[in-house]
């Protein structure tokens, strides 16, 4: 039986999350590269790259980029967007990467972590990040901020797009943020499509401990991509960990 992340990142995902823009990715990459202070031509891994918005922005900024994702559908879209064939795209589970070491930086963005039921499986991801980084290489792990999510979770929402009605139901249960998505044609034709999402709701302290257990050093933590957006436990929307693999 397939897990949720093997089912949900398909054609309908492109509809549900179509609001994520290239312009935002360009601004976010500009901020990331200022944090990482990478030289031009540095080798960067975008781990769980999706449709490649950030990979392409990094390539345009002069970096050698590899984008990895499990979803064949999302990688297909990434190939379409990569008209200059600037990025090396790979399909893979993030727990076991078909890549050698030597990356100058690894990016894991917009809560592409915590997908698995067991902490041991999440640790495999962190160990892979350590393995593929060269000594002194930098990382960014961008995760949701759990206190903010608990306070601001919207239980239900409905919208229409491209002739489809998208209903999303959200809850916190058993230490996970869970979302049920139902998509139906506005005209009533066809069957409803159902998807699930489930992400472990890690705290700052828990992620800090996990990174340390993977021998990754935390240098800074930010709460977002705006200037002076330092991490505040109760008010920040995100926890963006910046760090490095020790020499």
C-alpha positions, 0 to 999 in steps of 0.5 A: 500500500502506497504512503500519502507522499507517493499518491499526493504529488501528482497532477492535482497537486499542481492545481492545489498549489499553483499559487506558488510563484516563480517571482517568490522563488527568486526573492527567496533564493536571493535571501538564501544565498546571502545567508549561505555566502556561496561563491559563483559556481558552487554545487547546490542540491535542492532536495525535494525540488518539486517543480523546480522553482528554486532550482531554476532560480539558483541556476540563474544566479550562477550555481551548479544545481541538482534537483531531486524529487520522488514525484515523476509528475513534478519532475516532468514539470521541472523539465518543461520549465528548464528550457535551457537545461541548466539543472541536473534532475534526479528522481529519488527517495530522499532517504537514499540518494543516488548521488556522491558527496561533495555538494557545497550546499543542500537545501530542503525547503518549504516543509519537505521534511517530516513526511514519515511516521517514524523519527528514524526515517526522518533521521535517514534524510538528515544522515543523507544530507550530511553524507552528500555535503562536503566538509564545511558545506552548508545546509538550509532546512526550512520547516513550519513553526509548530507553535504558530501552526497550532495557533493559526491552523484553519480547520476547513477551506473551500475554493474554486480553480480551473472549474474544480472545487478544492476542499481542504480539511486540516487537523493536528492529531498524534503529533502530526499536521494532517490535511484531507483534500477533496477535489470535485468538478464544479459542474458535477461531472466525474468522481471526487478525488481524495488526497491526504497529507501528513507532516510531523509537527516537530518543535524547535528543540526536537529539530535541534536535537535531530540535527545535532544527532546527525552531526550537523551544526546549526549556525542561525535560525530565521523565521522567514525570508524577509530582512531582519526576520529572526526566529520568534517562537510564538510569532514566526511562521517558519523555522529556517535552520542554517548550518554546516557539516563540520570539517 
